[in-house]
Amino acid sequence: MLRHIIILMAVIWSIVPVEAKTLTGSQILDEAAKRVKATHSVTVTYDMSDGQQSSSGTLVIAGEKFHLSSPDLTVWYDGTTQWTFMPSSNEVNIVEPTPEELAQVNPFVIISSFRKAYNAKSLKAPAGKYRVDLTPVNARGAYIKKATVTFNASTFMPERIELTTDTGTNMSILIKTLKTGTNYPSSTFVFNKKQYPKAEIIDLR
């Protein structure tokens, strides 16, 4: 479930109403990425299930930085260094993730790099929605084998994400709330050791 929670963080995005019209998958993702780039931050609460286990959490994204909080783990990323605290083991792992590793953590990576890494196809959707199917250009070694994202056609914000992983696991992520524009201090995205004085620090950099 830990890996499932981390992957979440595979697609999330101001609120400028537009008339729903026919767009290609690439155009939809372009618009979503453009709107996210124009806002200070995106704050999301979500429910996630893989059919056997379920989890919920909060994700804050500001540019390349993000903070994830859930019962299973807490993750901070300041644009260079990533800290992952796992309460079950009381450990904090520190890494400097590669772009490929960030693609499993930061939802914006999949959006900003989809032209190179994913094929995007627009699917038939209910009124007021857009649905985009994403498949990797190079399926070999890809953790996400398929992603289907449902967007609100007025805001271009995601409402639901369905993922199929390399093990065949199907995950469903429901976006419960999404807020943009909050100014978060830089400390939001940095691990504070004083708050976890007894945690074991494992530096893997």
Phi, psi and omega per residue, in radians:
M1 nan -0.534 3.113
L2 -0.978 -0.829 -3.124
R3 -1.134 -0.637 3.121
H4 -1.102 -0.732 -3.130
I5 -1.139 -0.756 -3.128
I6 -1.097 -0.653 -3.069
I7 -1.180 -0.446 -3.127
L8 -0.675 -1.007 -2.890
M9 -0.996 0.684 2.942
A10 -1.682 0.672 2.900
V11 2.755 1.633 -3.093
I12 -2.577 2.409 -2.929
W13 -2.735 nan nan
S14 nan 3.052 -2.734
I15 -1.735 1.561 3.113
V16 -2.161 1.731 -3.054
P17 -1.013 2.383 3.066
V18 -2.368 2.730 3.116
E19 -1.283 2.303 3.122
A20 -1.120 2.278 -3.137
K21 -2.578 3.005 -3.112
T22 -1.298 2.098 3.107
L23 -2.292 2.669 3.047
T24 -1.338 2.878 3.095
G25 -1.024 -0.719 3.135
S26 -1.118 -0.697 3.136
Q27 -1.143 -0.676 3.119
I28 -1.111 -0.806 3.140
L29 -1.191 -0.629 3.066
D30 -1.026 -0.797 -3.117
E31 -1.157 -0.736 3.107
A32 -1.053 -0.793 -3.136
A33 -1.126 -0.687 -3.132
K34 -1.113 -0.731 -3.111
R35 -1.232 -0.645 3.101
V36 -1.147 -0.690 -3.127
K37 -1.120 -0.494 -3.072
A38 -1.438 -0.156 -3.096
T39 -1.867 2.724 -3.132
H40 -1.154 -0.673 -3.051
S41 -2.850 2.892 3.008
V42 -2.266 2.242 3.100
T43 -2.061 2.169 -3.025
V44 -2.227 2.404 2.880
T45 -1.950 2.532 -3.005
Y46 -2.578 2.776 2.926
D47 -2.053 2.426 -3.120
M48 -2.354 2.455 3.133
S49 -2.501 2.517 3.045
D50 -2.006 0.290 3.133
G51 1.632 -0.402 3.128
Q52 -2.052 -0.662 3.130
Q53 -2.213 2.687 3.092
S54 -2.323 2.729 -3.123
S55 -2.691 2.827 3.065
S56 -2.434 2.802 -3.116
G57 -3.021 -3.062 3.126
T58 -2.267 2.360 3.127
L59 -2.180 2.238 3.066
V60 -2.036 2.233 3.141
I61 -2.225 2.289 3.088
A62 -2.408 1.799 -3.059
G63 1.105 -2.178 3.117
E64 -1.551 -0.102 -3.101
K65 -1.598 2.670 3.048
F66 -2.712 2.825 3.062
H67 -2.450 2.212 3.139
L68 -2.062 2.321 3.112
S69 -2.293 2.197 3.086
S70 -2.619 2.945 3.124
P71 -1.074 -0.442 -3.042
D72 -1.570 -0.463 -3.120
L73 -2.909 2.844 3.018
T74 -2.279 2.333 -3.090
V75 -2.216 2.380 3.030
W76 -2.137 2.443 3.046
Y77 -2.474 2.129 -3.060
D78 -1.736 0.215 -3.107
G79 1.801 -0.282 3.107
T80 -2.312 -0.888 -3.058
T81 -1.903 2.458 3.108
Q82 -2.067 2.280 3.069
W83 -1.993 2.310 3.110
T84 -2.188 2.012 3.111
F85 -1.740 2.215 3.121
M86 -2.023 1.867 -3.083
P87 -1.078 -0.479 -3.116
S88 -1.092 -0.564 -3.139
S89 -1.978 -0.087 -3.092
N90 0.965 0.769 -3.132
E91 -2.105 2.614 3.014
V92 -2.125 2.028 3.075
N93 -1.646 2.330 3.136
I94 -2.019 2.202 3.111
V95 -2.444 2.839 2.928
E96 -1.961 1.617 -2.969
P97 -1.173 2.570 3.033
T98 -1.348 2.888 3.068
P99 -0.969 -0.641 3.137
E100 -1.148 -0.716 3.125
E101 -1.198 -0.626 3.107
L102 -1.149 -0.510 3.129
A103 -1.080 -0.391 3.094
Q104 -1.548 -0.117 -3.056
V105 -2.072 -0.820 -3.041
N106 -1.717 2.023 -3.107
P107 -1.050 -0.437 -3.120
F108 -1.277 -0.406 3.140
V109 -1.098 -0.756 -3.124
I110 -1.172 -0.549 3.126
I111 -1.309 -0.838 -3.062
S112 -1.259 -0.423 -3.073
S113 -1.919 0.186 -3.032
F114 -1.080 -0.537 -3.115
R115 -1.066 -0.612 -3.124
K116 -1.558 -0.633 -2.968
A117 -1.784 -0.370 -3.040
Y118 -2.342 2.591 2.957
N119 -1.639 2.257 -3.097
A120 -1.939 2.304 -3.134
K121 -2.330 2.261 3.102
S122 -1.361 2.333 -3.136
L123 -1.935 2.825 3.054
K124 -1.112 2.376 -3.064
A125 -2.433 2.748 3.067
P126 -1.089 2.866 3.120
A127 -0.999 2.375 3.110
G128 1.440 0.134 -3.131
K129 -2.249 2.766 2.909
Y130 -2.153 2.506 3.043
R131 -2.229 2.320 -3.121
V132 -2.198 2.285 3.079
D133 -1.712 2.243 3.135
L134 -2.075 2.214 3.052
T135 -2.261 2.498 -3.093
P136 -1.189 2.445 3.064
V137 -1.081 -0.741 3.084
N138 -2.001 1.752 -3.058
A139 -1.223 -0.402 -3.101
R140 -1.160 2.133 3.117
G141 1.440 -0.044 -3.127
A142 -1.383 2.263 3.103
Y143 -1.264 -0.760 3.094
I144 -1.578 1.958 3.139
K145 -1.505 -0.438 3.128
K146 -2.816 2.471 3.062
A147 -2.408 2.318 3.047
T148 -2.096 2.105 -3.067
V149 -2.010 2.255 3.054
T150 -1.758 2.140 -3.128
F151 -1.903 2.610 2.910
N152 -1.266 2.212 -3.034
A153 -1.249 -0.317 3.120
S154 -1.532 -0.654 -3.055
T155 -1.828 -0.284 -3.043
F156 1.072 0.430 3.058
M157 -1.643 2.480 3.140
P158 -1.245 2.517 3.102
E159 -2.040 -0.502 -3.141
R160 -2.643 2.477 3.128
I161 -2.277 2.230 3.085
E162 -2.061 2.229 -3.055
L163 -2.171 2.521 2.943
T164 -2.088 2.168 -3.079
T165 -1.633 3.086 -3.113
D166 -1.185 -0.254 3.092
T167 -1.653 0.010 -3.126
G168 1.554 0.031 3.119
T169 -1.241 2.324 3.091
N170 -1.808 2.196 -3.136
M171 -2.073 2.509 3.092
S172 -2.148 2.219 -3.125
I173 -2.094 2.065 3.130
L174 -1.809 2.099 3.093
I175 -1.403 1.983 -3.097
K176 -1.462 -0.832 3.100
T177 -2.409 2.620 3.111
L178 -2.543 2.155 -3.110
K179 -2.256 2.464 3.139
T180 -2.092 2.801 2.933
G181 1.619 -0.038 3.127
T182 -1.263 2.393 3.071
N183 -1.597 1.931 3.134
Y184 -1.733 2.458 3.058
P185 -1.185 2.711 -3.109
S186 -1.065 -0.451 3.140
S187 -1.128 -0.328 3.107
T188 -1.034 -0.489 -2.988
F189 -1.897 0.275 -3.125
V190 -2.227 2.329 3.101
F191 -1.136 2.305 3.116
N192 -1.901 1.839 -3.073
K193 -1.048 -0.514 -3.120
K194 -1.105 -0.441 3.133
Q195 -1.432 -0.229 3.141
Y196 -2.342 1.090 -2.995
P197 -1.117 -0.436 -3.087
K198 -1.747 0.009 -3.116
A199 -1.270 2.483 3.065
E200 -1.425 2.215 -3.127
I201 -1.643 2.142 3.113
I202 -2.037 1.797 -3.085
D203 -1.577 1.928 -3.096
L204 -1.822 0.246 -3.136
R205 -1.279 nan nan
